[in-house]
Amino acid sequence: MGMKDKFQDQAEQWQQQGKERAHEGREKAGQRSSQQRERGRQTTDDTHDEMEDRLNQDYDR
C-alpha cells in the first residue's frame, strides 16, 4: 500500500467517524428537546393547578 492510499483511507475513516458523530449529536439534541418540551408541559400544568387552587381558596374564605 502506497503512502497516498494510506492517507486516503485514513481521511475516509475520519470522514465516516465525523458523519457518525454528527448523527449521534442530532439524536441527542432531539432527545433533549423532547425532554425540555415535556418538562415545560409539567411546569405549565403545575402553575395552572396552583392558580386554580388559589382561586378556590379565595372564594372559600
mmCIF file of the N, C-alpha and C atoms, coordinates in Angstrom:
data_MODEL
# 
_entry.id   MODEL 
# 
loop_
_atom_site.group_PDB 
_atom_site.id 
_atom_site.type_symbol 
_atom_site.label_atom_id 
_atom_site.label_alt_id 
_atom_site.label_comp_id 
_atom_site.label_asym_id 
_atom_site.label_entity_id 
_atom_site.label_seq_id 
_atom_site.pdbx_PDB_ins_code 
_atom_site.Cartn_x 
_atom_site.Cartn_y 
_atom_site.Cartn_z 
_atom_site.occupancy 
_atom_site.B_iso_or_equiv 
_atom_site.pdbx_formal_charge 
_atom_site.auth_seq_id 
_atom_site.auth_comp_id 
_atom_site.auth_asym_id 
_atom_site.auth_atom_id 
_atom_site.pdbx_PDB_model_num 
ATOM 1   N N  . MET A 1 1  ? 0.849   -1.171 0.000  1.00 0.00 ? 1  MET A N  1 
ATOM 2   C CA . MET A 1 1  ? 0.000   0.000  0.000  1.00 0.00 ? 1  MET A CA 1 
ATOM 3   C C  . MET A 1 1  ? 0.896   1.236  0.000  1.00 0.00 ? 1  MET A C  1 
ATOM 4   N N  . GLY A 1 2  ? 0.632   2.132  -0.909 1.00 0.00 ? 2  GLY A N  1 
ATOM 5   C CA . GLY A 1 2  ? 1.444   3.330  -1.005 1.00 0.00 ? 2  GLY A CA 1 
ATOM 6   C C  . GLY A 1 2  ? 1.033   4.360  0.030  1.00 0.00 ? 2  GLY A C  1 
ATOM 7   N N  . MET A 1 3  ? 1.879   5.356  0.182  1.00 0.00 ? 3  MET A N  1 
ATOM 8   C CA . MET A 1 3  ? 1.608   6.422  1.148  1.00 0.00 ? 3  MET A CA 1 
ATOM 9   C C  . MET A 1 3  ? 0.321   7.162  0.803  1.00 0.00 ? 3  MET A C  1 
ATOM 10  N N  . LYS A 1 4  ? 0.072   7.378  -0.479 1.00 0.00 ? 4  LYS A N  1 
ATOM 11  C CA . LYS A 1 4  ? -1.127  8.101  -0.895 1.00 0.00 ? 4  LYS A CA 1 
ATOM 12  C C  . LYS A 1 4  ? -2.388  7.324  -0.493 1.00 0.00 ? 4  LYS A C  1 
ATOM 13  N N  . ASP A 1 5  ? -2.366  6.017  -0.720 1.00 0.00 ? 5  ASP A N  1 
ATOM 14  C CA . ASP A 1 5  ? -3.506  5.183  -0.354 1.00 0.00 ? 5  ASP A CA 1 
ATOM 15  C C  . ASP A 1 5  ? -3.726  5.176  1.156  1.00 0.00 ? 5  ASP A C  1 
ATOM 16  N N  . LYS A 1 6  ? -2.650  5.132  1.900  1.00 0.00 ? 6  LYS A N  1 
ATOM 17  C CA . LYS A 1 6  ? -2.742  5.101  3.353  1.00 0.00 ? 6  LYS A CA 1 
ATOM 18  C C  . LYS A 1 6  ? -3.437  6.359  3.867  1.00 0.00 ? 6  LYS A C  1 
ATOM 19  N N  . PHE A 1 7  ? -3.037  7.516  3.376  1.00 0.00 ? 7  PHE A N  1 
ATOM 20  C CA . PHE A 1 7  ? -3.630  8.764  3.841  1.00 0.00 ? 7  PHE A CA 1 
ATOM 21  C C  . PHE A 1 7  ? -5.071  8.912  3.355  1.00 0.00 ? 7  PHE A C  1 
ATOM 22  N N  . GLN A 1 8  ? -5.359  8.400  2.162  1.00 0.00 ? 8  GLN A N  1 
ATOM 23  C CA . GLN A 1 8  ? -6.727  8.485  1.655  1.00 0.00 ? 8  GLN A CA 1 
ATOM 24  C C  . GLN A 1 8  ? -7.648  7.606  2.499  1.00 0.00 ? 8  GLN A C  1 
ATOM 25  N N  . ASP A 1 9  ? -7.195  6.412  2.862  1.00 0.00 ? 9  ASP A N  1 
ATOM 26  C CA . ASP A 1 9  ? -8.005  5.536  3.706  1.00 0.00 ? 9  ASP A CA 1 
ATOM 27  C C  . ASP A 1 9  ? -8.262  6.180  5.068  1.00 0.00 ? 9  ASP A C  1 
ATOM 28  N N  . GLN A 1 10 ? -7.247  6.832  5.604  1.00 0.00 ? 10 GLN A N  1 
ATOM 29  C CA . GLN A 1 10 ? -7.392  7.484  6.900  1.00 0.00 ? 10 GLN A CA 1 
ATOM 30  C C  . GLN A 1 10 ? -8.373  8.650  6.798  1.00 0.00 ? 10 GLN A C  1 
ATOM 31  N N  . ALA A 1 11 ? -8.301  9.403  5.724  1.00 0.00 ? 11 ALA A N  1 
ATOM 32  C CA . ALA A 1 11 ? -9.222  10.523 5.533  1.00 0.00 ? 11 ALA A CA 1 
ATOM 33  C C  . ALA A 1 11 ? -10.659 10.022 5.403  1.00 0.00 ? 11 ALA A C  1 
ATOM 34  N N  . GLU A 1 12 ? -10.835 8.937  4.687  1.00 0.00 ? 12 GLU A N  1 
ATOM 35  C CA . GLU A 1 12 ? -12.184 8.362  4.557  1.00 0.00 ? 12 GLU A CA 1 
ATOM 36  C C  . GLU A 1 12 ? -12.701 7.866  5.907  1.00 0.00 ? 12 GLU A C  1 
ATOM 37  N N  . GLN A 1 13 ? -11.814 7.295  6.686  1.00 0.00 ? 13 GLN A N  1 
ATOM 38  C CA . GLN A 1 13 ? -12.206 6.810  8.014  1.00 0.00 ? 13 GLN A CA 1 
ATOM 39  C C  . GLN A 1 13 ? -12.625 7.984  8.901  1.00 0.00 ? 13 GLN A C  1 
ATOM 40  N N  . TRP A 1 14 ? -11.859 9.069  8.869  1.00 0.00 ? 14 TRP A N  1 
ATOM 41  C CA . TRP A 1 14 ? -12.207 10.258 9.667  1.00 0.00 ? 14 TRP A CA 1 
ATOM 42  C C  . TRP A 1 14 ? -13.540 10.852 9.203  1.00 0.00 ? 14 TRP A C  1 
ATOM 43  N N  . GLN A 1 15 ? -13.745 10.836 7.891  1.00 0.00 ? 15 GLN A N  1 
ATOM 44  C CA . GLN A 1 15 ? -14.991 11.373 7.360  1.00 0.00 ? 15 GLN A CA 1 
ATOM 45  C C  . GLN A 1 15 ? -16.179 10.541 7.857  1.00 0.00 ? 15 GLN A C  1 
ATOM 46  N N  . GLN A 1 16 ? -16.041 9.238  7.836  1.00 0.00 ? 16 GLN A N  1 
ATOM 47  C CA . GLN A 1 16 ? -17.115 8.356  8.308  1.00 0.00 ? 16 GLN A CA 1 
ATOM 48  C C  . GLN A 1 16 ? -17.368 8.566  9.799  1.00 0.00 ? 16 GLN A C  1 
ATOM 49  N N  . GLN A 1 17 ? -16.296 8.697  10.575 1.00 0.00 ? 17 GLN A N  1 
ATOM 50  C CA . GLN A 1 17 ? -16.452 8.938  12.006 1.00 0.00 ? 17 GLN A CA 1 
ATOM 51  C C  . GLN A 1 17 ? -17.163 10.267 12.258 1.00 0.00 ? 17 GLN A C  1 
ATOM 52  N N  . GLY A 1 18 ? -16.836 11.274 11.492 1.00 0.00 ? 18 GLY A N  1 
ATOM 53  C CA . GLY A 1 18 ? -17.480 12.576 11.624 1.00 0.00 ? 18 GLY A CA 1 
ATOM 54  C C  . GLY A 1 18 ? -18.965 12.495 11.323 1.00 0.00 ? 18 GLY A C  1 
ATOM 55  N N  . LYS A 1 19 ? -19.326 11.739 10.286 1.00 0.00 ? 19 LYS A N  1 
ATOM 56  C CA . LYS A 1 19 ? -20.739 11.568 9.948  1.00 0.00 ? 19 LYS A CA 1 
ATOM 57  C C  . LYS A 1 19 ? -21.482 10.857 11.075 1.00 0.00 ? 19 LYS A C  1 
ATOM 58  N N  . GLU A 1 20 ? -20.846 9.827  11.643 1.00 0.00 ? 20 GLU A N  1 
ATOM 59  C CA . GLU A 1 20 ? -21.479 9.083  12.737 1.00 0.00 ? 20 GLU A CA 1 
ATOM 60  C C  . GLU A 1 20 ? -21.666 9.977  13.960 1.00 0.00 ? 20 GLU A C  1 
ATOM 61  N N  . ARG A 1 21 ? -20.661 10.779 14.274 1.00 0.00 ? 21 ARG A N  1 
ATOM 62  C CA . ARG A 1 21 ? -20.764 11.672 15.432 1.00 0.00 ? 21 ARG A CA 1 
ATOM 63  C C  . ARG A 1 21 ? -21.829 12.742 15.211 1.00 0.00 ? 21 ARG A C  1 
ATOM 64  N N  . ALA A 1 22 ? -21.914 13.238 14.003 1.00 0.00 ? 22 ALA A N  1 
ATOM 65  C CA . ALA A 1 22 ? -22.939 14.238 13.702 1.00 0.00 ? 22 ALA A CA 1 
ATOM 66  C C  . ALA A 1 22 ? -24.330 13.626 13.860 1.00 0.00 ? 22 ALA A C  1 
ATOM 67  N N  . HIS A 1 23 ? -24.493 12.400 13.403 1.00 0.00 ? 23 HIS A N  1 
ATOM 68  C CA . HIS A 1 23 ? -25.780 11.706 13.536 1.00 0.00 ? 23 HIS A CA 1 
ATOM 69  C C  . HIS A 1 23 ? -26.123 11.506 15.017 1.00 0.00 ? 23 HIS A C  1 
ATOM 70  N N  . GLU A 1 24 ? -25.132 11.092 15.807 1.00 0.00 ? 24 GLU A N  1 
ATOM 71  C CA . GLU A 1 24 ? -25.353 10.897 17.238 1.00 0.00 ? 24 GLU A CA 1 
ATOM 72  C C  . GLU A 1 24 ? -25.728 12.223 17.905 1.00 0.00 ? 24 GLU A C  1 
ATOM 73  N N  . GLY A 1 25 ? -25.070 13.299 17.501 1.00 0.00 ? 25 GLY A N  1 
ATOM 74  C CA . GLY A 1 25 ? -25.368 14.613 18.065 1.00 0.00 ? 25 GLY A CA 1 
ATOM 75  C C  . GLY A 1 25 ? -26.794 15.042 17.758 1.00 0.00 ? 25 GLY A C  1 
ATOM 76  N N  . ARG A 1 26 ? -27.250 14.785 16.536 1.00 0.00 ? 26 ARG A N  1 
ATOM 77  C CA . ARG A 1 26 ? -28.634 15.130 16.176 1.00 0.00 ? 26 ARG A CA 1 
ATOM 78  C C  . ARG A 1 26 ? -29.623 14.317 16.997 1.00 0.00 ? 26 ARG A C  1 
ATOM 79  N N  . GLU A 1 27 ? -29.315 13.037 17.211 1.00 0.00 ? 27 GLU A N  1 
ATOM 80  C CA . GLU A 1 27 ? -30.210 12.199 18.011 1.00 0.00 ? 27 GLU A CA 1 
ATOM 81  C C  . GLU A 1 27 ? -30.285 12.711 19.444 1.00 0.00 ? 27 GLU A C  1 
ATOM 82  N N  . LYS A 1 28 ? -29.136 13.039 20.022 1.00 0.00 ? 28 LYS A N  1 
ATOM 83  C CA . LYS A 1 28 ? -29.113 13.539 21.400 1.00 0.00 ? 28 LYS A CA 1 
ATOM 84  C C  . LYS A 1 28 ? -29.854 14.864 21.496 1.00 0.00 ? 28 LYS A C  1 
ATOM 85  N N  . ALA A 1 29 ? -29.677 15.724 20.515 1.00 0.00 ? 29 ALA A N  1 
ATOM 86  C CA . ALA A 1 29 ? -30.361 17.019 20.524 1.00 0.00 ? 29 ALA A CA 1 
ATOM 87  C C  . ALA A 1 29 ? -31.870 16.811 20.447 1.00 0.00 ? 29 ALA A C  1 
ATOM 88  N N  . GLY A 1 30 ? -32.311 15.855 19.661 1.00 0.00 ? 30 GLY A N  1 
ATOM 89  C CA . GLY A 1 30 ? -33.738 15.548 19.575 1.00 0.00 ? 30 GLY A CA 1 
ATOM 90  C C  . GLY A 1 30 ? -34.292 15.037 20.888 1.00 0.00 ? 30 GLY A C  1 
ATOM 91  N N  . GLN A 1 31 ? -33.511 14.218 21.572 1.00 0.00 ? 31 GLN A N  1 
ATOM 92  C CA . GLN A 1 31 ? -33.947 13.690 22.859 1.00 0.00 ? 31 GLN A CA 1 
ATOM 93  C C  . GLN A 1 31 ? -34.013 14.806 23.892 1.00 0.00 ? 31 GLN A C  1 
ATOM 94  N N  . ARG A 1 32 ? -33.030 15.712 23.875 1.00 0.00 ? 32 ARG A N  1 
ATOM 95  C CA . ARG A 1 32 ? -33.034 16.819 24.838 1.00 0.00 ? 32 ARG A CA 1 
ATOM 96  C C  . ARG A 1 32 ? -34.226 17.734 24.612 1.00 0.00 ? 32 ARG A C  1 
ATOM 97  N N  . SER A 1 33 ? -34.523 18.033 23.353 1.00 0.00 ? 33 SER A N  1 
ATOM 98  C CA . SER A 1 33 ? -35.627 18.951 23.085 1.00 0.00 ? 33 SER A CA 1 
ATOM 99  C C  . SER A 1 33 ? -36.953 18.328 23.483 1.00 0.00 ? 33 SER A C  1 
ATOM 100 N N  . SER A 1 34 ? -37.120 17.016 23.286 1.00 0.00 ? 34 SER A N  1 
ATOM 101 C CA . SER A 1 34 ? -38.381 16.389 23.691 1.00 0.00 ? 34 SER A CA 1 
ATOM 102 C C  . SER A 1 34 ? -38.503 16.356 25.205 1.00 0.00 ? 34 SER A C  1 
ATOM 103 N N  . GLN A 1 35 ? -37.388 16.182 25.904 1.00 0.00 ? 35 GLN A N  1 
ATOM 104 C CA . GLN A 1 35 ? -37.424 16.217 27.373 1.00 0.00 ? 35 GLN A CA 1 
ATOM 105 C C  . GLN A 1 35 ? -37.762 17.617 27.859 1.00 0.00 ? 35 GLN A C  1 
ATOM 106 N N  . GLN A 1 36 ? -37.205 18.637 27.218 1.00 0.00 ? 36 GLN A N  1 
ATOM 107 C CA . GLN A 1 36 ? -37.499 20.001 27.619 1.00 0.00 ? 36 GLN A CA 1 
ATOM 108 C C  . GLN A 1 36 ? -38.959 20.335 27.372 1.00 0.00 ? 36 GLN A C  1 
ATOM 109 N N  . ARG A 1 37 ? -39.516 19.885 26.256 1.00 0.00 ? 37 ARG A N  1 
ATOM 110 C CA . ARG A 1 37 ? -40.939 20.126 25.979 1.00 0.00 ? 37 ARG A CA 1 
ATOM 111 C C  . ARG A 1 37 ? -41.793 19.460 27.042 1.00 0.00 ? 37 ARG A C  1 
ATOM 112 N N  . GLU A 1 38 ? -41.420 18.245 27.422 1.00 0.00 ? 38 GLU A N  1 
ATOM 113 C CA . GLU A 1 38 ? -42.188 17.519 28.441 1.00 0.00 ? 38 GLU A CA 1 
ATOM 114 C C  . GLU A 1 38 ? -42.129 18.268 29.770 1.00 0.00 ? 38 GLU A C  1 
ATOM 115 N N  . ARG A 1 39 ? -40.945 18.746 30.141 1.00 0.00 ? 39 ARG A N  1 
ATOM 116 C CA . ARG A 1 39 ? -40.808 19.497 31.387 1.00 0.00 ? 39 ARG A CA 1 
ATOM 117 C C  . ARG A 1 39 ? -41.605 20.786 31.321 1.00 0.00 ? 39 ARG A C  1 
ATOM 118 N N  . GLY A 1 40 ? -41.631 21.406 30.169 1.00 0.00 ? 40 GLY A N  1 
ATOM 119 C CA . GLY A 1 40 ? -42.392 22.644 30.003 1.00 0.00 ? 40 GLY A CA 1 
ATOM 120 C C  . GLY A 1 40 ? -43.872 22.411 30.211 1.00 0.00 ? 40 GLY A C  1 
ATOM 121 N N  . ARG A 1 41 ? -44.387 21.310 29.724 1.00 0.00 ? 41 ARG A N  1 
ATOM 122 C CA . ARG A 1 41 ? -45.805 20.977 29.921 1.00 0.00 ? 41 ARG A CA 1 
ATOM 123 C C  . ARG A 1 41 ? -46.102 20.750 31.395 1.00 0.00 ? 41 ARG A C  1 
ATOM 124 N N  . GLN A 1 42 ? -45.214 20.054 32.083 1.00 0.00 ? 42 GLN A N  1 
ATOM 125 C CA . GLN A 1 42 ? -45.427 19.786 33.510 1.00 0.00 ? 42 GLN A CA 1 
ATOM 126 C C  . GLN A 1 42 ? -45.454 21.083 34.293 1.00 0.00 ? 42 GLN A C  1 
ATOM 127 N N  . THR A 1 43 ? -44.546 21.989 33.978 1.00 0.00 ? 43 THR A N  1 
ATOM 128 C CA . THR A 1 43 ? -44.489 23.271 34.674 1.00 0.00 ? 43 THR A CA 1 
ATOM 129 C C  . THR A 1 43 ? -45.767 24.058 34.431 1.00 0.00 ? 43 THR A C  1 
ATOM 130 N N  . THR A 1 44 ? -46.234 24.079 33.197 1.00 0.00 ? 44 THR A N  1 
ATOM 131 C CA . THR A 1 44 ? -47.457 24.795 32.866 1.00 0.00 ? 44 THR A CA 1 
ATOM 132 C C  . THR A 1 44 ? -48.644 24.184 33.595 1.00 0.00 ? 44 THR A C  1 
ATOM 133 N N  . ASP A 1 45 ? -48.723 22.870 33.617 1.00 0.00 ? 45 ASP A N  1 
ATOM 134 C CA . ASP A 1 45 ? -49.818 22.199 34.316 1.00 0.00 ? 45 ASP A CA 1 
ATOM 135 C C  . ASP A 1 45 ? -49.770 22.504 35.806 1.00 0.00 ? 45 ASP A C  1 
ATOM 136 N N  . ASP A 1 46 ? -48.579 22.466 36.405 1.00 0.00 ? 46 ASP A N  1 
ATOM 137 C CA . ASP A 1 46 ? -48.441 22.763 37.828 1.00 0.00 ? 46 ASP A CA 1 
ATOM 138 C C  . ASP A 1 46 ? -48.882 24.185 38.117 1.00 0.00 ? 46 ASP A C  1 
ATOM 139 N N  . THR A 1 47 ? -48.459 25.107 37.301 1.00 0.00 ? 47 THR A N  1 
ATOM 140 C CA . THR A 1 47 ? -48.803 26.510 37.501 1.00 0.00 ? 47 THR A CA 1 
ATOM 141 C C  . THR A 1 47 ? -50.307 26.694 37.401 1.00 0.00 ? 47 THR A C  1 
ATOM 142 N N  . HIS A 1 48 ? -50.933 26.060 36.443 1.00 0.00 ? 48 HIS A N  1 
ATOM 143 C CA . HIS A 1 48 ? -52.386 26.156 36.268 1.00 0.00 ? 48 HIS A CA 1 
ATOM 144 C C  . HIS A 1 48 ? -53.109 25.599 37.494 1.00 0.00 ? 48 HIS A C  1 
ATOM 145 N N  . ASP A 1 49 ? -52.645 24.463 37.981 1.00 0.00 ? 49 ASP A N  1 
ATOM 146 C CA . ASP A 1 49 ? -53.261 23.852 39.159 1.00 0.00 ? 49 ASP A CA 1 
ATOM 147 C C  . ASP A 1 49 ? -53.096 24.752 40.385 1.00 0.00 ? 49 ASP A C  1 
ATOM 148 N N  . GLU A 1 50 ? -51.916 25.343 40.552 1.00 0.00 ? 50 GLU A N  1 
ATOM 149 C CA . GLU A 1 50 ? -51.683 26.231 41.682 1.00 0.00 ? 50 GLU A CA 1 
ATOM 150 C C  . GLU A 1 50 ? -52.594 27.450 41.623 1.00 0.00 ? 50 GLU A C  1 
ATOM 151 N N  . MET A 1 51 ? -52.743 28.027 40.437 1.00 0.00 ? 51 MET A N  1 
ATOM 152 C CA . MET A 1 51 ? -53.614 29.192 40.293 1.00 0.00 ? 51 MET A CA 1 
ATOM 153 C C  . MET A 1 51 ? -55.069 28.820 40.588 1.00 0.00 ? 51 MET A C  1 
ATOM 154 N N  . GLU A 1 52 ? -55.480 27.658 40.128 1.00 0.00 ? 52 GLU A N  1 
ATOM 155 C CA . GLU A 1 52 ? -56.852 27.220 40.375 1.00 0.00 ? 52 GLU A CA 1 
ATOM 156 C C  . GLU A 1 52 ? -57.083 26.988 41.868 1.00 0.00 ? 52 GLU A C  1 
ATOM 157 N N  . ASP A 1 53 ? -56.105 26.393 42.547 1.00 0.00 ? 53 ASP A N  1 
ATOM 158 C CA . ASP A 1 53 ? -56.216 26.180 43.996 1.00 0.00 ? 53 ASP A CA 1 
ATOM 159 C C  . ASP A 1 53 ? -56.330 27.505 44.738 1.00 0.00 ? 53 ASP A C  1 
ATOM 160 N N  . ARG A 1 54 ? -55.496 28.478 44.343 1.00 0.00 ? 54 ARG A N  1 
ATOM 161 C CA . ARG A 1 54 ? -55.536 29.793 44.980 1.00 0.00 ? 54 ARG A CA 1 
ATOM 162 C C  . ARG A 1 54 ? -56.889 30.464 44.779 1.00 0.00 ? 54 ARG A C  1 
ATOM 163 N N  . LEU A 1 55 ? -57.414 30.356 43.580 1.00 0.00 ? 55 LEU A N  1 
ATOM 164 C CA . LEU A 1 55 ? -58.711 30.944 43.274 1.00 0.00 ? 55 LEU A CA 1 
ATOM 165 C C  . LEU A 1 55 ? -59.805 30.304 44.119 1.00 0.00 ? 55 LEU A C  1 
ATOM 166 N N  . ASN A 1 56 ? -59.759 28.984 44.227 1.00 0.00 ? 56 ASN A N  1 
ATOM 167 C CA . ASN A 1 56 ? -60.751 28.276 45.047 1.00 0.00 ? 56 ASN A CA 1 
ATOM 168 C C  . ASN A 1 56 ? -60.630 28.665 46.515 1.00 0.00 ? 56 ASN A C  1 
ATOM 169 N N  . GLN A 1 57 ? -59.419 28.818 47.005 1.00 0.00 ? 57 GLN A N  1 
ATOM 170 C CA . GLN A 1 57 ? -59.225 29.214 48.402 1.00 0.00 ? 57 GLN A CA 1 
ATOM 171 C C  . GLN A 1 57 ? -59.782 30.610 48.655 1.00 0.00 ? 57 GLN A C  1 
ATOM 172 N N  . ASP A 1 58 ? -59.580 31.518 47.702 1.00 0.00 ? 58 ASP A N  1 
ATOM 173 C CA . ASP A 1 58 ? -60.074 32.870 47.855 1.00 0.00 ? 58 ASP A CA 1 
ATOM 174 C C  . ASP A 1 58 ? -61.603 32.892 47.956 1.00 0.00 ? 58 ASP A C  1 
ATOM 175 N N  . TYR A 1 59 ? -62.257 32.073 47.163 1.00 0.00 ? 59 TYR A N  1 
ATOM 176 C CA . TYR A 1 59 ? -63.715 32.035 47.190 1.00 0.00 ? 59 TYR A CA 1 
ATOM 177 C C  . TYR A 1 59 ? -64.254 31.311 48.411 1.00 0.00 ? 59 TYR A C  1 
ATOM 178 N N  . ASP A 1 60 ? -63.468 30.391 48.968 1.00 0.00 ? 60 ASP A N  1 
ATOM 179 C CA . ASP A 1 60 ? -63.896 29.662 50.156 1.00 0.00 ? 60 ASP A CA 1 
ATOM 180 C C  . ASP A 1 60 ? -63.869 30.539 51.399 1.00 0.00 ? 60 ASP A C  1 
ATOM 181 N N  . ARG A 1 61 ? -63.109 31.582 51.404 1.00 0.00 ? 61 ARG A N  1 
ATOM 182 C CA . ARG A 1 61 ? -62.959 32.442 52.590 1.00 0.00 ? 61 ARG A CA 1 
ATOM 183 C C  . ARG A 1 61 ? -64.126 33.286 52.804 1.00 0.00 ? 61 ARG A C  1 
# 
